[in-house]
């Protein structure tokens, strides 16, 4: 019989209790690493394809005349695969990461090709939605092939999402936290956190070896003026309203398209003509083709040089992005949200007495948070994009934009674990 005060058995007991934790750590260290390396390479290939498509369109703007053709090809491809072109791919992947719902593997090549075509022909779109769908669909199928249970399948799906997101943007911390925080707002303590971080870091390293430079922007010193926090909070509140407007425009455009243009082929053709007409008018007004594609050059110009094409640039981007994505073109809404926030911040800065470049950076992070409802990921994004300069001001802006935007969201399946304000109803206030 073991003596009750025999402390010599404590290491053996501790080892027995820690065995499942060590086993889980080794298991996910291996699989998350595999997912990170393989999917990081796929993310790098996708990055290069979209970059080349953007470069070709910039060098040859006449390629935008083929936007209706690209739209018809996208609709046809989705029809062949058994989807509607407006199939909510990102929502499906988010559900897979939360509820272990199967994500069809055929979604991966569809989103890869469709996003590249959208960027090649000038649709206003990002690429992170494609990243989430690429990583989520392939990782979900991998989990099923390995006969993982529901919980493990959820984890590996999120690992895939984190890996491709990290490979595209070079922000591994943001990628890991975003892919957990985005499904259930207010819940971050999750068994997927460490595997997602492993996967995101492995993908970040892999993409870097394959020539994908991480996105990093230089911002002006915000200074130590006593009124700066007040000015930042006012800007964040304005950005929260812009985020609400963006969500409303996206959902309203989708509703109107479906109501008045029921046939997908007609819908995407009309949308293409509308995008081309508005783009042409903006070009004739002397603003070039700034609003086509993701618009990263405009974002960089706003943050690093404090300039933007027009005081109404954020409104034009909202309109063109809603017209593009709601009709069935592919890509994502996050980079457009960066564009909206950066140009809005740059425009409002002189009124508030802020440096335009710093205000553009605040605007980027604030609008991003207001449309995806991920405050922790938003703070990490600011640190990874802009370093620690002004980190406290960024955190304040994120907090205000998170609350100020209410319960609007770009993602229909997003759930709120708690109301943002006591007594409010998340379901009632969502767009």
C-alpha positions in Angstrom: 0.0 0.0 0.0 1.3 3.4 -1.0 2.0 5.7 2.0 -0.2 8.8 1.9 2.9 11.0 2.4 5.2 9.2 0.0 6.2 12.1 -2.3 8.5 9.8 -4.4 5.4 8.8 -6.4 4.6 12.4 -7.4 6.7 12.6 -10.6 5.2 9.3 -11.8 1.7 10.7 -11.1 2.5 13.9 -12.8 3.8 12.1 -15.8 0.7 10.0 -16.1 -1.5 13.0 -15.9 0.5 15.0 -18.5 0.7 12.1 -21.0 -2.4 13.0 -22.9 -1.3 16.7 -23.1 2.1 15.7 -24.4 0.5 13.3 -26.9 -1.8 16.0 -28.2 1.0 18.5 -28.4 3.1 16.1 -30.5 0.1 15.2 -32.7 -0.9 18.7 -33.5 2.7 19.9 -33.8 3.1 17.3 -36.6 -0.2 17.8 -38.4 -0.3 21.6 -38.0 3.3 21.7 -39.3 2.4 19.6 -42.3 -0.7 21.7 -43.1 1.4 24.9 -42.7 4.1 23.8 -45.1 1.9 22.3 -47.7 -0.8 24.9 -47.6 1.7 27.7 -47.2 3.1 26.6 -50.6 -0.4 26.6 -52.1 -1.0 30.0 -50.6 2.3 31.3 -52.1 1.3 29.9 -55.6 -2.1 31.7 -55.2 -0.4 34.9 -54.2 1.9 34.9 -57.3 -1.1 34.1 -59.6 -3.1 37.0 -58.2 -0.1 39.3 -58.3 0.7 38.4 -61.9 -3.0 38.9 -62.8 -2.9 42.4 -61.2 0.3 43.3 -62.9 -1.0 42.3 -66.4 -4.2 44.2 -65.8 -2.3 47.3 -64.7 -0.1 47.1 -67.7 -3.0 46.4 -70.1 -6.2 48.0 -68.8 -8.0 46.8 -71.9 -8.2 43.4 -70.1 -11.1 44.9 -68.1 -13.3 44.7 -71.2 -13.3 41.0 -70.7 -14.9 41.3 -67.2 -18.3 40.1 -68.5 -16.6 37.1 -70.1 -14.8 36.3 -66.9 -18.1 36.5 -65.0 -19.8 34.1 -67.4 -16.9 31.6 -67.0 -17.1 31.8 -63.2 -20.9 31.1 -63.2 -20.4 28.2 -65.6 -17.6 26.7 -63.5 -19.7 26.9 -60.4 -22.7 25.4 -62.2 -20.5 22.5 -63.4 -19.4 21.9 -59.8 -23.0 22.0 -58.5 -22.9 25.4 -56.9 -24.5 28.7 -57.6 -22.0 31.4 -58.4 -23.2 33.4 -55.4 -22.6 30.2 -53.2 -21.5 31.5 -49.8 -18.2 29.8 -49.8 -16.6 31.7 -46.9 -19.7 31.1 -44.7 -19.5 27.4 -45.5 -15.8 27.2 -44.5 -16.5 29.1 -41.3 -19.2 26.7 -40.4 -16.8 23.8 -41.1 -14.3 25.3 -38.7 -16.9 25.7 -36.0 -19.3 22.8 -36.5 -17.3 20.3 -38.5 -19.7 20.5 -41.4 -18.0 19.0 -44.5 -16.5 21.6 -46.9 -16.3 20.3 -50.5 -12.8 19.9 -51.8 -13.9 21.1 -55.3 -14.3 24.6 -53.7 -10.5 25.0 -53.7 -9.8 25.0 -57.4 -13.0 27.0 -58.0 -12.1 29.8 -55.7 -8.4 29.8 -57.0 -9.4 30.2 -60.7 -12.4 32.5 -60.0 -10.4 34.9 -57.8 -7.6 35.1 -60.3 -10.1 35.8 -63.1 -11.8 38.5 -61.0 -8.5 40.3 -60.4 -7.3 39.9 -64.0 -10.4 41.6 -65.4 -10.7 44.4 -62.8 -13.4 43.3 -60.4 -13.2 45.1 -57.0 -12.2 42.3 -54.7 -9.7 41.1 -52.1 -8.2 37.7 -51.8 -8.6 36.7 -48.1 -12.0 35.1 -48.7 -10.3 32.9 -51.3 -7.5 32.1 -48.7 -10.1 30.9 -46.1 -11.9 28.8 -48.7 -8.7 27.3 -50.1 -7.3 26.4 -46.8 -10.6 25.3 -45.2 -11.8 23.1 -48.0 -8.5 21.2 -48.4 -7.9 20.8 -44.7 -11.5 19.6 -44.1 -11.0 16.9 -46.7 -7.7 16.0 -45.1 -9.3 15.6 -41.7 -12.0 13.3 -43.2 -9.3 11.2 -45.0 -7.5 10.8 -41.7 -10.8 9.8 -40.0 -10.5 12.6 -37.5 -13.4 13.1 -35.1 -15.6 16.2 -35.3 -13.5 18.2 -32.9 -10.2 17.3 -34.6 -11.8 18.1 -38.0 -12.8 21.5 -36.8 -9.2 22.1 -35.6 -7.5 21.0 -38.8 -10.0 23.0 -40.9 -9.0 26.1 -38.9 -5.4 25.2 -39.3 -5.8 25.2 -43.1 -7.6 28.6 -43.0 -4.8 30.1 -40.8 -2.1 28.7 -43.1 -3.2 30.2 -46.4 -4.3 33.5 -44.7 -0.8 33.7 -43.1 0.9 32.9 -46.4 -0.9 35.6 -48.3 -0.5 38.5 -45.8 2.6 37.5 -43.8 0.7 38.0 -40.5 0.8 34.7 -38.7 -0.5 35.9 -35.3 -3.5 37.7 -36.9 -4.2 34.6 -39.1 -4.3 32.2 -36.1 -6.4 34.3 -33.9 -8.8 35.5 -36.7 -9.7 32.0 -37.7 -10.8 31.2 -34.2 -12.3 34.6 -33.2 -14.4 35.1 -36.4 -16.8 32.2 -36.0 -17.9 32.9 -32.4 -17.3 36.5 -31.3 -16.4 36.7 -27.7 -14.9 33.2 -27.4 -11.1 32.9 -27.9 -10.1 30.2 -25.4 -10.0 27.3 -27.8 -8.1 24.1 -28.3 -7.4 25.2 -31.9 -5.3 28.2 -30.9 -2.0 26.4 -30.6 -2.4 24.2 -33.7 -3.5 27.3 -35.7 -0.5 29.2 -34.5 1.8 26.3 -35.5 0.2 26.1 -38.9 0.3 29.9 -39.5 4.0 30.1 -38.5 4.9 27.2 -40.7 3.0 28.7 -43.6 4.6 32.1 -43.0 8.1 30.5 -43.2 7.2 28.5 -46.3 5.7 31.4 -48.2 8.8 33.5 -47.4 11.0 30.8 -48.9 8.9 30.9 -52.0 9.2 34.6 -52.6 6.1 36.0 -50.8 7.2 39.2 -48.9 5.1 39.9 -45.8 2.9 43.0 -45.9 4.6 45.7 -43.8 3.8 49.4 -43.8 5.7 52.4 -42.4 3.6 54.9 -40.5 4.3 58.3 -39.1 5.0 58.8 -35.4 1.6 59.6 -33.8 3.2 61.9 -31.3 2.3 62.5 -27.7 -0.2 65.4 -28.1 -2.7 65.4 -25.2 -5.7 65.4 -27.6 -4.5 62.6 -29.8 -6.5 59.8 -28.0 -9.7 61.8 -28.3 -9.1 62.4 -32.0 -8.4 58.7 -32.6 -11.6 57.7 -30.8 -13.6 60.1 -33.0 -12.0 58.7 -36.1 -12.7 55.1 -34.9 -16.3 56.0 -34.4 -16.5 57.4 -37.9 -14.9 54.2 -39.2 -17.4 52.1 -37.3 -20.2 53.8 -39.2 -18.4 53.3 -42.5 -18.1 49.6 -41.6 -21.8 49.4 -41.0 -22.4 51.1 -44.4 -20.1 48.6 -46.1 -21.9 45.6 -44.6 -25.3 47.1 -45.5 -24.1 47.7 -49.1 -22.9 44.1 -49.4 -26.1 42.6 -48.1 -28.4 45.0 -49.9 -26.6 44.5 -53.3 -27.0 40.7 -52.9 -30.7 41.0 -52.1 -31.4 43.4 -55.0 -29.4 41.2 -57.5 -31.4 38.1 -56.5 -34.7 39.9 -56.5 -34.4 41.7 -59.8 -31.9 39.5 -61.7 -32.8 35.9 -60.8 -30.7 34.2 -63.5 -27.1 34.0 -62.5 -25.7 34.5 -66.0 -27.8 37.7 -66.5 -26.9 38.9 -63.0 -23.2 38.7 -63.5 -23.3 40.2 -66.9 -25.3 43.2 -65.7 -22.9 43.6 -62.7 -19.9 43.5 -65.1 -21.4 46.3 -67.2 -22.1 48.4 -64.1 -18.6 47.9 -62.7 -17.1 48.8 -66.1 -19.3 51.9 -66.5 -18.5 53.2 -63.1 -14.8 52.5 -63.4 -14.8 54.3 -66.8 -16.4 57.3 -65.3 -13.9 57.4 -62.4 -11.1 57.1 -64.9 -12.4 60.0 -67.0 -12.6 62.0 -63.8 -8.8 61.6 -63.4 -8.7 58.9 -60.8 -7.3 56.2 -63.0 -8.2 52.6 -62.3 -7.6 53.0 -58.5 -10.7 51.1 -57.5 -10.3 48.0 -59.6 -8.7 44.9 -58.1 -7.7 44.9 -54.4 -6.2 48.5 -54.5 -3.1 47.7 -52.4 -1.2 50.6 -54.1 -3.9 53.0 -52.9 -3.7 51.6 -49.4 0.1 52.0 -49.3 -0.1 55.5 -50.7 -2.7 56.5 -48.0 -0.7 55.0 -45.1 2.9 55.9 -46.2 2.4 59.1 -48.1 -0.9 60.4 -46.7 -2.6 60.7 -50.1 -5.7 59.1 -51.7 -7.4 59.5 -55.1 -10.5 61.4 -53.9 -12.3 62.5 -50.7 -15.0 60.1 -51.7 -12.7 57.2 -52.5 -14.1 55.1 -49.6 -17.6 55.4 -51.0 -16.6 54.5 -54.5 -14.8 51.4 -53.1 -17.8 50.3 -51.1 -20.1 50.6 -54.2 -17.7 48.8 -56.6 -17.0 46.0 -54.2 -20.7 45.5 -53.4 -21.5 45.4 -57.2 -18.6 43.0 -57.8 -18.9 40.4 -55.0 -22.6 40.3 -54.5 -23.1 39.3 -58.2 -20.9 36.2 -58.0 -17.3 37.4 -58.6 -14.8 36.0 -56.1 -12.1 37.2 -53.8 -12.8 38.7 -50.4 -14.0 41.7 -48.5 -11.1 42.3 -46.1 -8.6 44.0 -48.4 -11.5 46.3 -49.7 -12.2 47.1 -46.0 -8.5 48.1 -45.6 -8.9 50.4 -48.7 -12.1 51.9 -47.3 -10.6 52.5 -43.9 -7.3 53.9 -45.2 -8.8 56.3 -47.6 -11.5 57.4 -45.1 -8.8 58.0 -42.4 -6.7 59.9 -44.9 -9.6 62.1 -45.9 -10.9 62.9 -42.3 -7.4 63.4 -40.9 -7.1 67.2 -41.7 -10.5 67.8 -40.0 -9.4 66.1 -36.9 -5.9 67.4 -36.9 -4.2 64.0 -37.3 -1.3 63.0 -39.5 -3.0 61.6 -42.7 -0.8 58.5 -42.9 -1.3 57.6 -39.3 -5.0 58.3 -39.6 -5.1 56.0 -42.6 -3.5 53.2 -40.6 -6.1 53.7 -37.8 -8.8 53.7 -40.4 -7.6 50.4 -41.9 -7.7 48.5 -38.6 -10.9 50.2 -37.4 -13.0 49.4 -40.4 -11.5 45.8 -40.5 -12.7 45.3 -36.9 -16.1 46.8 -37.5 -16.9 44.4 -40.3 -15.4 41.1 -39.0 -16.0 41.7 -35.2 -12.5 40.4 -34.2 -11.0 42.9 -31.8 -8.0 40.8 -30.7 -7.1 39.8 -34.2 -7.4 43.5 -35.2 -4.9 44.6 -32.5 -2.5 41.9 -33.6 -3.0 43.0 -37.2 -1.9 46.6 -36.3 1.2 45.3 -34.5 2.2 43.0 -37.4 1.6 45.6 -40.1 2.8 48.7 -38.4 5.1 47.4 -35.5 4.4 48.6 -32.0 4.4 52.3 -32.8 1.1 53.7 -31.5 -0.1 50.3 -30.3 -2.1 51.8 -27.4 -3.9 54.2 -29.8 -4.6 51.3 -32.2 -6.1 49.2 -29.3 -8.3 52.1 -28.3 -9.5 52.6 -31.9 -10.3 48.9 -32.2 -12.3 48.9 -29.0 -14.4 51.8 -30.1 -15.0 50.5 -33.7 -15.9 47.1 -32.3 -18.7 48.5 -30.1 -19.6 51.4 -32.4 -20.4 49.1 -35.3 -23.1 47.3 -33.5 -23.7 43.7 -34.5 -23.3 44.1 -38.2 -21.1 41.5 -40.0 -19.9 40.5 -43.4 -20.5 36.9 -42.5 -24.0 35.5 -42.1 -22.9 32.5 -40.0 -21.0 34.6 -37.4 -22.4 34.2 -33.9 -22.1 36.5 -30.9 -21.4 34.8 -27.6 -22.4 37.9 -25.8 -24.1 41.2 -26.7 -21.6 44.0 -27.3 -23.7 46.3 -25.1 -25.8 45.1 -22.2 -29.4 44.8 -23.2 -28.8 44.7 -27.0 -29.9 41.8 -29.2 -27.2 40.6 -31.7 -29.7 38.9 -34.0 -32.1 41.9 -34.1 -29.4 44.5 -34.9 -27.5 42.5 -37.6 -27.7 43.6 -41.2 
